[in-house]
């Protein structure tokens, strides 16, 4: 899978709420949703959970919010 630079920046934030991820990236929420949809499509999966599992199996790391169960 080849990701654009913007998608590569969004990858670690896929597990974050969209509003928080967009703010962290300095982009609009709709821009983050666009990158997220492209990542899901490029992984060939049907949803975000499957995309994250696929990417994690390939060695990608994801950020977690502190203080959340």
Backbone torsions as a table, in degrees:
resi	resn	phi	psi	omega
1	UNK	NA	135.7	176.4
2	UNK	-114.6	126.5	-179.7
3	UNK	-112.9	146.3	175.7
4	UNK	-68.3	163.7	176.6
5	UNK	-56.1	-39.4	179.1
6	UNK	-65.2	-40.3	177.9
7	UNK	-66.8	-37.6	178.3
8	UNK	-63.6	-37.2	177.2
9	UNK	-69.5	-32.3	-178.5
10	UNK	-78.3	-26.6	-175.2
11	UNK	-48.6	-52.6	-176.2
12	UNK	-66.5	-15.1	-176.3
13	UNK	-100.7	6.6	-177.2
14	UNK	-59.6	-28.1	-177.7
15	UNK	-87.6	-0.5	179.4
16	UNK	-89.5	155.7	170.9
17	UNK	-57.5	142.9	-174.4
18	UNK	-56.0	-41.4	-178.3
19	UNK	-62.8	-42.2	179.6
20	UNK	-68.6	-45.2	180.0
21	UNK	-61.2	-44.1	179.7
22	UNK	-61.4	-43.9	179.1
23	UNK	-62.0	-44.5	179.9
24	UNK	-61.4	-34.6	-179.4
25	UNK	-85.2	-14.5	-177.7
26	UNK	74.5	32.0	179.3
27	UNK	-126.7	169.1	176.6
28	UNK	-71.5	160.3	178.1
29	UNK	-63.4	-36.5	179.1
30	UNK	-67.6	-33.6	176.7
31	UNK	-66.0	-42.3	177.9
32	UNK	-63.2	-42.3	178.5
33	UNK	-60.2	-38.7	178.7
34	UNK	-61.8	-48.2	179.9
35	UNK	-64.3	-40.7	179.2
36	UNK	-61.6	-44.6	179.3
37	UNK	-62.4	-40.2	178.1
38	UNK	-64.8	-39.8	178.8
39	UNK	-63.7	-45.5	178.7
40	UNK	-59.5	-45.5	180.0
41	UNK	-61.4	-44.4	-177.2
42	UNK	-68.3	-26.0	177.0
43	UNK	-79.0	-13.1	179.6
44	UNK	74.1	22.8	-179.4
45	UNK	-105.9	168.6	-174.9
46	UNK	-91.7	-17.2	-176.0
47	UNK	-156.3	173.8	-176.7
48	UNK	-63.7	-42.2	-179.1
49	UNK	-58.7	-45.5	179.3
50	UNK	-67.0	-37.7	178.5
51	UNK	-64.0	-44.6	179.3
52	UNK	-62.8	-42.5	178.6
53	UNK	-61.7	-43.9	179.3
54	UNK	-62.9	-46.3	-178.8
55	UNK	-67.3	-39.1	178.3
56	UNK	-63.5	-38.8	178.5
57	UNK	-64.7	-24.6	178.4
58	UNK	-91.1	3.5	175.0
59	UNK	100.9	3.0	177.9
60	UNK	-74.6	143.6	178.9
61	UNK	-107.5	152.4	-178.0
62	UNK	-128.5	146.1	179.3
63	UNK	-83.1	145.9	177.2
64	UNK	-118.5	146.0	174.8
65	UNK	-76.2	135.2	178.2
66	UNK	-77.6	146.5	176.3
67	UNK	80.9	9.3	177.7
68	UNK	-113.5	142.0	179.9
69	UNK	-83.3	NA	NA
